[in-house]
Amino acid sequence: RRKFNEIDIDRGGTLTRKEIKILIRNSGLGLSDKEITAWINKADTNGDGEIDFNEFVQAYKQREHSKA
């Protein structure tokens, strides 16, 4: 939850596309806008255009699982 709250710059309770893009760009992953958008769309399972805490947790779990 702490990491989610750090990313939630506007404290809106969800991660906006802008917040996620800032995070990914600052992480040094070197993803293109198209790749970032694809990641957001995949993580945004309810289609509301933002990532809520549950979606964030699921995306993180998928990321960790794909590393294994």
MDTraj code that builds the backbone (N, CA, C; nanometers):
import mdtraj as md
import numpy as np

residues = "ARG ARG LYS PHE ASN GLU ILE ASP ILE ASP ARG GLY GLY THR LEU THR ARG LYS GLU ILE LYS ILE LEU ILE ARG ASN SER GLY LEU GLY LEU SER ASP LYS GLU ILE THR ALA TRP ILE ASN LYS ALA ASP THR ASN GLY ASP GLY GLU ILE ASP PHE ASN GLU PHE VAL GLN ALA TYR LYS GLN ARG GLU HIS SER LYS ALA".split()
xyz = np.array([
    [0.0835, -0.1200, 0.0000],
    [0.0000, 0.0000, 0.0000],
    [0.0873, 0.1255, 0.0000],
    [0.2001, 0.1179, 0.0683],
    [0.2890, 0.2338, 0.0773],
    [0.3376, 0.2775, -0.0609],
    [0.3782, 0.1814, -0.1430],
    [0.4268, 0.2135, -0.2774],
    [0.3155, 0.2755, -0.3613],
    [0.1949, 0.2194, -0.3523],
    [0.0800, 0.2743, -0.4239],
    [0.0584, 0.4202, -0.3836],
    [0.0611, 0.4468, -0.2538],
    [0.0395, 0.5829, -0.2057],
    [0.1498, 0.6790, -0.2507],
    [0.2719, 0.6295, -0.2627],
    [0.3815, 0.7133, -0.3126],
    [0.3578, 0.7551, -0.4576],
    [0.3035, 0.6649, -0.5359],
    [0.2783, 0.6912, -0.6773],
    [0.1567, 0.7809, -0.6965],
    [0.0603, 0.7707, -0.6067],
    [-0.0657, 0.8462, -0.6144],
    [-0.0402, 0.9924, -0.5755],
    [0.0190, 1.0666, -0.6675],
    [0.0632, 1.2033, -0.6422],
    [-0.0511, 1.2939, -0.5976],
    [-0.1660, 1.2821, -0.6626],
    [-0.2781, 1.3712, -0.6307],
    [-0.3639, 1.3204, -0.5148],
    [-0.3258, 1.2066, -0.4570],
    [-0.3975, 1.1459, -0.3442],
    [-0.5441, 1.1197, -0.3760],
    [-0.5710, 1.0856, -0.5022],
    [-0.7077, 1.0601, -0.5452],
    [-0.7560, 0.9190, -0.5177],
    [-0.6675, 0.8319, -0.4716],
    [-0.7074, 0.6948, -0.4424],
    [-0.6946, 0.6006, -0.5607],
    [-0.6582, 0.6556, -0.6772],
    [-0.6307, 0.5754, -0.7963],
    [-0.5072, 0.6333, -0.8625],
    [-0.4473, 0.5530, -0.9483],
    [-0.3319, 0.5991, -1.0249],
    [-0.3796, 0.6401, -1.1628],
    [-0.3579, 0.7651, -1.1965],
    [-0.3971, 0.8152, -1.3272],
    [-0.2910, 0.7788, -1.4300],
    [-0.3264, 0.7909, -1.5557],
    [-0.2293, 0.7655, -1.6630],
    [-0.1070, 0.8556, -1.6467],
    [-0.1307, 0.9804, -1.6108],
    [-0.0199, 1.0746, -1.5930],
    [0.0738, 1.0281, -1.4813],
    [0.0183, 0.9852, -1.3678],
    [0.1009, 0.9386, -1.2564],
    [0.1810, 0.8152, -1.2954],
    [0.1190, 0.7250, -1.3671],
    [0.1880, 0.6025, -1.4080],
    [0.2986, 0.6336, -1.5083],
    [0.2707, 0.7224, -1.6016],
    [0.3737, 0.7603, -1.6989],
    [0.4932, 0.8238, -1.6297],
    [0.4682, 0.9088, -1.5306],
    [0.5773, 0.9702, -1.4543],
    [0.6593, 0.8620, -1.3851],
    [0.5912, 0.7686, -1.3208],
    [0.6598, 0.6599, -1.2513],
    [0.7477, 0.5788, -1.3457],
    [0.6905, 0.5379, -1.4579],
    [0.7645, 0.4518, -1.5509],
    [0.8814, 0.5277, -1.6123],
    [0.8609, 0.6519, -1.6482],
    [0.9713, 0.7301, -1.7060],
    [1.0834, 0.7499, -1.6046],
    [1.0463, 0.7757, -1.4790],
    [1.1472, 0.7970, -1.3747],
    [1.2173, 0.6683, -1.3339],
    [1.1583, 0.5547, -1.3677],
    [1.2174, 0.4265, -1.3296],
    [1.3352, 0.3879, -1.4186],
    [1.3479, 0.4566, -1.5322],
    [1.4576, 0.4269, -1.6219],
    [1.4366, 0.3035, -1.7074],
    [1.3135, 0.2570, -1.7185],
    [1.2865, 0.1367, -1.7973],
    [1.2969, 0.1614, -1.9472],
    [1.2871, 0.2860, -1.9881],
    [1.3020, 0.3190, -2.1292],
    [1.1866, 0.2732, -2.2162],
    [1.0667, 0.2676, -2.1598],
    [0.9508, 0.2257, -2.2377],
    [0.8976, 0.3419, -2.3213],
    [0.8466, 0.3098, -2.4377],
    [0.7852, 0.4106, -2.5240],
    [0.6455, 0.4438, -2.4725],
    [0.5876, 0.5527, -2.5219],
    [0.4505, 0.5875, -2.4850],
    [0.3548, 0.4741, -2.5200],
    [0.3781, 0.4104, -2.6339],
    [0.2921, 0.2998, -2.6771],
    [0.3011, 0.1829, -2.5785],
    [0.4206, 0.1509, -2.5332],
    [0.4391, 0.0415, -2.4374],
    [0.3774, 0.0753, -2.3019],
    [0.3907, 0.1997, -2.2599],
    [0.3316, 0.2440, -2.1335],
    [0.1797, 0.2332, -2.1414],
    [0.1231, 0.2805, -2.2516],
    [-0.0218, 0.2747, -2.2705],
    [-0.0704, 0.1307, -2.2703],
    [0.0041, 0.0420, -2.3348],
    [-0.0335, -0.0998, -2.3377],
    [-0.0320, -0.1585, -2.1966],
    [0.0695, -0.1225, -2.1173],
    [0.0774, -0.1723, -1.9797],
    [-0.0412, -0.1217, -1.8977],
    [-0.0727, 0.0068, -1.9117],
    [-0.1856, 0.0647, -1.8389],
    [-0.3153, -0.0056, -1.8781],
    [-0.3360, -0.0234, -2.0080],
    [-0.4585, -0.0884, -2.0546],
    [-0.4713, -0.2309, -2.0018],
    [-0.3601, -0.2997, -1.9921],
    [-0.3622, -0.4362, -1.9398],
    [-0.3935, -0.4370, -1.7899],
    [-0.3362, -0.3432, -1.7167],
    [-0.3564, -0.3375, -1.5720],
    [-0.4954, -0.2859, -1.5355],
    [-0.5528, -0.2022, -1.6202],
    [-0.6833, -0.1397, -1.5943],
    [-0.7960, -0.2368, -1.6300],
    [-0.8170, -0.3351, -1.5430],
    [-0.9100, -0.4423, -1.5756],
    [-1.0565, -0.3992, -1.5771],
    [-1.0913, -0.2915, -1.5069],
    [-1.2310, -0.2480, -1.5088],
    [-1.2577, -0.1410, -1.6146],
    [-1.1525, -0.0982, -1.6858],
    [-1.1674, -0.0078, -1.7986],
    [-1.2041, 0.1354, -1.7660],
    [-1.1769, 0.1801, -1.6428],
    [-1.2135, 0.3169, -1.6070],
    [-1.1040, 0.4196, -1.6365],
    [-0.9922, 0.3742, -1.6922],
    [-0.8850, 0.4662, -1.7286],
    [-0.7878, 0.4977, -1.6166],
    [-0.8075, 0.4374, -1.5004],
    [-0.7188, 0.4569, -1.3864],
    [-0.6913, 0.3213, -1.3220],
    [-0.5849, 0.3155, -1.2428],
    [-0.5474, 0.1923, -1.1755],
    [-0.5806, 0.2067, -1.0277],
    [-0.6745, 0.1248, -0.9795],
    [-0.7052, 0.1289, -0.8365],
    [-0.6089, 0.0350, -0.7633],
    [-0.6189, 0.0317, -0.6316],
    [-0.5238, -0.0458, -0.5529],
    [-0.5268, -0.1938, -0.5898],
    [-0.6452, -0.2516, -0.6058],
    [-0.6543, -0.3941, -0.6395],
    [-0.5918, -0.4238, -0.7758],
    [-0.6138, -0.3371, -0.8723],
    [-0.5524, -0.3549, -1.0049],
    [-0.4006, -0.3428, -0.9943],
    [-0.3538, -0.2500, -0.9119],
    [-0.2105, -0.2305, -0.8899],
    [-0.1481, -0.3577, -0.8329],
    [-0.2127, -0.4157, -0.7333],
    [-0.1617, -0.5382, -0.6709],
    [-0.1570, -0.6518, -0.7726],
    [-0.2629, -0.6668, -0.8516],
    [-0.2663, -0.7731, -0.9515],
    [-0.1561, -0.7537, -1.0566],
    [-0.1368, -0.6302, -1.1019],
    [-0.0323, -0.6027, -1.2010],
    [0.1056, -0.6334, -1.1432],
    [0.1260, -0.5995, -1.0168],
    [0.2542, -0.6266, -0.9520],
    [0.2771, -0.7775, -0.9397],
    [0.1730, -0.8507, -0.9005],
    [0.1846, -0.9964, -0.8893],
    [0.2177, -1.0593, -1.0248],
    [0.1526, -1.0113, -1.1305],
    [0.1795, -1.0643, -1.2643],
    [0.3235, -1.0364, -1.3045],
    [0.3706, -0.9170, -1.2725],
    [0.5082, -0.8795, -1.3053],
    [0.6067, -0.9708, -1.2337],
    [0.5835, -0.9928, -1.1048],
    [0.6717, -1.0788, -1.0262],
    [0.6661, -1.2228, -1.0764],
    [0.5468, -1.2702, -1.1126],
    [0.5311, -1.4060, -1.1613],
    [0.6043, -1.4247, -1.2941],
    [0.6016, -1.3216, -1.3800],
    [0.6675, -1.3336, -1.5099],
    [0.8195, -1.3318, -1.4976],
    [0.8712, -1.2790, -1.3864],
    [1.0160, -1.2790, -1.3633],
    [1.0659, -1.4172, -1.3233],
    [0.9781, -1.4950, -1.2612],
    [1.0185, -1.6259, -1.2066],
    [1.0448, -1.7287, -1.3140],
])
top = md.Topology()
chain = top.add_chain()
for i, resn in enumerate(residues, 1):
    res = top.add_residue(resn, chain, resSeq=i)
    for name in ("N", "CA", "C"):
        top.add_atom(name, md.element.get_by_symbol(name[0]), res)
traj = md.Trajectory(xyz[None], top)
